[in-house]
């Protein structure tokens, strides 16, 4: 089995988390469970093996659309026109007519809820001029995300020679989408809705949205050759997990496999906030307009931790003896080591929360006089 290294995120302390034994209910041949914020892999089973992803491909399509919206180059209310090519896709669709127009908002809804191939292609053409040009962007973005086992041939996931990815790569692009573009959740959590002023009914292909507590998305896929695929996301107690299965033999298998992975993750792991074990003392300031500065952590810290080890987190503080003015806001004054079972897993800088100006010459002289007066009395 190929070893997989997950990406970390500097905003959280990164703790190596062992992948435990497989949940017994995972019947899909390829699977992975990843925590969103850290990118840590909690479980994997042949997650680097390539398969056809079917419509899970659209996670990348949606990622590029959301990046365009968040950058300002695309608006939710922009009108997108369906081309001859877009309406020819077949498979899952909302039956766009040639030259029919829908807003970006409605097309994103159609792609996320019912996996509409016609809308995916229309969005791709609107952004890049052609589906082929958009696919080039998809592959470029995949390379940037470290998706080493992925090659996209289209933006829909319809069967095509060479259109392949793996469970790990799907987890990477799913993480990028939900971590940096949380507005997509408004659409991925829809169970039932309509288009065309209520004339066209939508029902989510991801049934976990209906019955799994905390489900937040994300995307189903099926073709005769890809079989049943799913990237499922869910959040509980401030921790969001990504479960991916590929090539499951039945639709029920993919849902039950992802459910088993998510249950395993929520039962076994937690995001644990880290605080200093003791109050942080002030640091003396030499020649400053104030005598001390109160250090504060430079960032919040939380650890992805096995629940059995939540009591094993300790901290150690290191502070400079004194600092000479002027002190700049954000200036490092020390660090807070974070340990689990005595092993350091991270260190957080302790910094000045605001500047401390240096005293003027007159202020220094007055301070000397005050000190002298106090000595004489």
C-alpha positions in Angstrom: 0.0 0.0 0.0 1.4 3.4 -0.9 2.2 5.7 2.0 0.3 9.0 1.7 1.5 12.3 3.2 -1.2 14.8 4.0 -0.8 18.6 3.7 -0.8 20.6 6.9 -2.1 24.1 7.7 -0.1 26.6 9.7 -3.1 27.9 11.5 -3.3 24.8 13.6 -0.7 22.7 15.5 0.0 19.6 13.4 0.1 16.3 15.2 0.9 13.1 13.5 -2.2 11.0 13.8 -1.9 7.2 13.2 -4.3 5.6 10.8 -6.2 3.0 12.8 -7.7 -0.3 11.7 -10.4 -0.1 9.0 -14.0 0.3 10.0 -15.5 -3.0 9.4 -18.4 -1.6 7.3 -16.1 -0.1 4.6 -16.8 -2.3 1.6 -15.5 0.0 -1.1 -12.1 -1.1 -2.5 -10.6 2.4 -2.2 -11.3 4.8 0.7 -9.9 7.7 2.7 -10.9 9.8 5.7 -9.3 13.3 6.1 -9.8 16.1 8.7 -10.5 19.4 6.9 -8.5 22.0 8.8 -5.2 20.1 9.2 -5.5 17.9 6.2 -4.5 14.9 8.3 -5.4 11.4 7.0 -7.2 9.5 9.7 -7.7 6.3 7.7 -6.9 5.1 4.2 -7.3 2.0 2.1 -5.6 1.9 -1.3 -6.3 5.6 -1.6 -3.7 6.1 -4.3 -5.2 3.6 -6.7 -6.6 5.3 -9.8 -10.2 4.9 -10.7 -12.7 6.8 -12.9 -14.3 9.4 -10.6 -17.6 9.9 -12.5 -19.4 13.0 -11.3 -17.2 13.5 -8.3 -15.1 15.2 -11.0 -17.4 18.2 -10.5 -15.8 19.0 -7.2 -13.0 20.5 -9.2 -15.4 22.2 -11.6 -17.1 23.8 -8.5 -13.8 24.7 -7.0 -12.8 26.7 -10.1 -16.2 28.4 -10.2 -16.0 29.3 -6.5 -12.5 30.7 -6.9 -13.8 32.8 -9.8 -16.7 34.1 -7.7 -14.6 34.8 -4.6 -12.0 36.6 -6.8 -14.6 38.8 -8.3 -14.2 37.7 -11.9 -17.6 35.9 -11.7 -20.9 37.0 -10.0 -23.6 34.8 -8.6 -26.1 36.8 -10.7 -24.2 36.6 -14.0 -26.3 35.0 -16.7 -24.9 31.9 -18.3 -26.0 30.8 -21.8 -26.3 27.1 -22.8 -24.5 26.2 -25.9 -25.2 23.4 -28.4 -22.3 21.5 -26.8 -23.5 22.0 -23.3 -27.0 20.6 -24.0 -25.6 17.6 -25.7 -24.0 16.0 -22.6 -26.7 13.5 -21.6 -26.6 11.7 -18.3 -27.7 13.8 -15.3 -29.0 17.1 -16.4 -31.7 19.8 -16.1 -32.5 19.7 -19.8 -31.2 23.1 -20.8 -32.3 24.3 -24.2 -29.9 25.9 -26.6 -29.4 29.6 -25.7 -31.4 29.1 -22.5 -30.0 31.4 -19.8 -29.6 30.7 -16.1 -27.8 32.6 -13.3 -24.5 31.3 -12.0 -26.4 30.7 -8.7 -29.0 28.4 -10.3 -26.4 26.5 -12.3 -24.2 25.9 -9.3 -27.4 24.7 -7.5 -28.1 22.3 -10.4 -24.5 21.0 -10.4 -24.3 20.4 -6.6 -27.8 19.0 -6.1 -28.5 16.9 -9.1 -25.1 16.7 -10.8 -26.3 18.5 -13.9 -23.8 17.8 -16.7 -25.3 20.5 -19.0 -24.9 23.2 -16.4 -21.3 22.1 -15.6 -20.3 22.5 -19.2 -22.2 25.8 -19.5 -20.3 27.1 -16.5 -17.0 25.9 -17.9 -17.6 27.5 -21.2 -18.6 30.7 -19.6 -15.4 30.9 -17.5 -12.9 29.6 -20.0 -14.4 30.0 -23.5 -14.5 26.3 -24.1 -14.7 23.1 -22.1 -11.3 22.1 -23.3 -9.7 25.3 -22.0 -11.5 24.8 -18.7 -10.2 21.3 -18.4 -6.7 22.7 -18.9 -7.4 24.9 -15.9 -8.7 21.9 -13.9 -5.5 19.9 -14.5 -3.3 22.9 -13.7 -5.2 23.4 -10.4 -4.9 19.7 -9.6 -1.1 19.9 -10.0 -1.0 22.9 -7.7 -2.9 21.0 -5.1 -0.5 18.0 -5.3 -3.1 15.7 -7.0 -0.4 13.5 -8.5 -2.7 10.7 -9.6 -5.2 12.8 -11.5 -5.9 13.5 -15.1 -9.1 15.3 -16.1 -10.4 14.9 -19.7 -13.8 16.7 -19.2 -15.5 18.8 -16.5 -18.4 16.4 -15.9 -17.0 12.9 -15.2 -18.7 11.3 -18.1 -16.7 8.3 -19.3 -13.6 9.2 -21.3 -10.2 7.4 -21.8 -7.6 8.6 -19.4 -10.1 10.5 -17.1 -8.7 9.2 -13.8 -8.0 10.2 -10.2 -7.8 8.5 -6.8 -9.5 8.8 -3.4 -6.6 10.8 -1.9 -6.7 13.4 -4.7 -10.4 13.7 -4.4 -10.0 14.4 -0.7 -7.4 17.1 -1.5 -9.7 19.0 -3.9 -12.7 18.5 -1.6 -10.8 19.9 1.3 -9.7 22.9 -0.8 -13.3 23.6 -1.8 -14.9 23.4 1.7 -12.0 25.0 3.6 -11.6 28.1 1.5 -15.0 28.5 -0.1 -17.5 27.8 2.7 -20.3 29.5 0.7 -20.6 26.3 -1.3 -22.3 24.7 1.7 -25.4 26.7 1.0 -25.9 24.5 -2.1 -24.3 21.2 -1.0 -26.7 20.9 2.0 -29.9 21.3 -0.1 -32.1 18.3 0.1 -34.9 19.4 -2.2 -35.4 22.6 -4.2 -36.6 23.9 -7.6 -35.4 25.7 -10.7 -37.3 27.7 -13.3 -39.6 29.4 -10.8 -40.6 26.1 -9.3 -41.3 24.3 -12.5 -38.3 21.9 -12.3 -37.8 19.8 -9.2 -34.4 19.0 -7.6 -33.6 16.2 -5.2 -30.1 15.7 -3.9 -28.2 12.6 -5.2 -26.3 12.5 -1.8 -28.8 10.9 0.6 -26.5 11.4 3.5 -27.7 15.0 3.5 -31.1 13.7 4.5 -30.2 11.3 7.2 -26.7 11.7 8.5 -26.2 14.1 11.4 -24.0 17.0 10.5 -23.7 16.2 6.8 -22.5 19.2 4.8 -22.0 17.7 1.3 -20.4 17.0 -1.1 -20.6 15.1 -4.4 -21.8 11.7 -5.7 -20.7 9.9 -8.9 -21.8 6.9 -10.9 -21.1 5.4 -14.3 -21.1 1.8 -15.5 -17.3 1.7 -15.4 -16.6 4.0 -12.5 -19.3 2.3 -10.4 -20.4 4.2 -7.3 -18.2 7.0 -5.9 -18.8 9.6 -3.2 -17.0 12.5 -1.5 -18.9 13.0 1.8 -18.4 15.8 4.3 -19.8 16.2 7.7 -19.2 18.4 10.7 -19.7 17.8 14.5 -18.3 19.7 17.5 -16.2 22.0 15.3 -14.5 19.3 13.4 -15.3 18.6 9.7 -14.3 15.4 8.1 -14.0 14.3 4.4 -14.8 10.7 3.6 -14.1 9.5 0.0 -14.9 6.1 -1.4 -14.4 4.9 -5.0 -15.6 2.0 -7.1 -18.1 0.8 -4.6 -20.3 -2.0 -6.1 -23.7 -0.5 -5.1 -25.1 2.9 -4.2 -25.9 1.6 -0.7 -22.3 0.5 -0.3 -20.9 3.9 -1.0 -23.2 5.6 1.5 -22.7 3.0 4.2 -18.9 3.0 3.7 -18.7 6.8 4.0 -21.1 6.7 7.0 -18.8 4.1 8.6 -15.7 6.3 8.0 -17.4 9.4 9.4 -18.7 7.6 12.4 -15.2 6.2 13.1 -13.6 9.7 12.8 -16.1 11.4 15.0 -15.9 8.7 17.6 -12.1 8.5 17.7 -10.8 12.1 17.2 -11.5 15.7 18.3 -10.2 19.1 17.7 -8.8 20.1 21.1 -8.0 23.8 21.9 -4.7 24.5 23.6 -4.2 27.1 26.3 -1.2 27.9 28.5 -1.0 25.8 31.6 -0.4 28.9 33.7 -0.9 32.7 33.3 1.6 34.4 31.1 3.6 36.9 33.1 4.4 40.4 31.8 7.9 41.1 30.4 9.8 44.1 31.8 10.5 46.9 29.2 13.7 48.8 29.5 13.4 52.6 28.8 9.8 52.2 27.7 6.9 54.6 28.3 5.4 51.7 30.3 7.3 49.3 32.6 6.0 46.0 31.1 4.4 44.5 28.1 1.9 41.6 28.4 2.8 38.8 25.9 -0.1 37.0 24.1 -0.1 34.0 21.8 0.4 35.0 18.1 -2.4 32.6 17.0 -5.0 30.3 18.3 -3.9 26.7 18.6 -6.0 23.5 18.3 -4.7 20.0 18.0 -6.3 17.1 16.1 -6.1 14.5 18.8 -7.3 11.0 19.6 -10.0 11.4 22.2 -8.2 9.0 24.5 -5.3 11.5 24.7 -7.1 14.7 25.4 -5.7 14.8 28.9 -2.1 14.4 27.7 -1.7 17.9 26.3 0.7 20.1 28.3 2.5 23.4 27.6 5.9 24.9 28.4 6.6 28.6 28.4 9.8 30.4 27.4 10.0 34.2 27.8 12.8 36.7 27.4 14.0 38.3 30.7 13.4 41.8 29.4 13.1 43.8 26.2 14.4 47.2 25.3 12.0 49.9 24.0 10.8 50.6 21.4 8.7 47.4 21.3 6.8 46.8 18.1 3.3 45.3 17.9 3.7 41.6 17.1 7.4 41.6 18.3 8.3 38.1 19.5 8.8 37.9 23.3 9.0 34.1 23.7 7.2 31.0 22.7 4.8 28.4 24.1 5.7 24.8 23.4 2.8 22.3 23.0 3.5 18.7 24.1 1.5 15.5 23.9 2.7 12.8 26.3 5.8 14.9 26.7 6.6 15.1 23.0 6.6 18.5 21.4 4.2 18.9 18.5 4.2 22.6 18.0 5.5 25.9 19.3 3.5 29.2 19.3 5.2 32.5 19.4 4.3 34.8 22.3 4.2 38.4 21.0 3.6 42.0 22.1 -0.1 42.9 21.5 0.7 46.6 20.9 3.7 48.8 20.6 5.6 50.3 23.5 7.4 53.6 22.5 10.8 54.5 23.9 10.9 57.2 26.5 12.1 60.7 25.5 15.4 62.1 26.9 13.3 64.2 29.2 11.3 61.2 30.3 14.5 59.3 31.0 15.9 62.2 33.0 12.7 62.4 35.1 12.8 58.7 35.7 16.4 59.0 37.0 15.3 61.9 39.3 12.4 59.8 40.6 14.7 56.9 41.3 17.1 59.1 43.1 14.4 60.7 45.2 13.1 57.3 46.2 16.5 56.2 47.2 17.0 59.3 49.4 13.6 58.9 51.1 
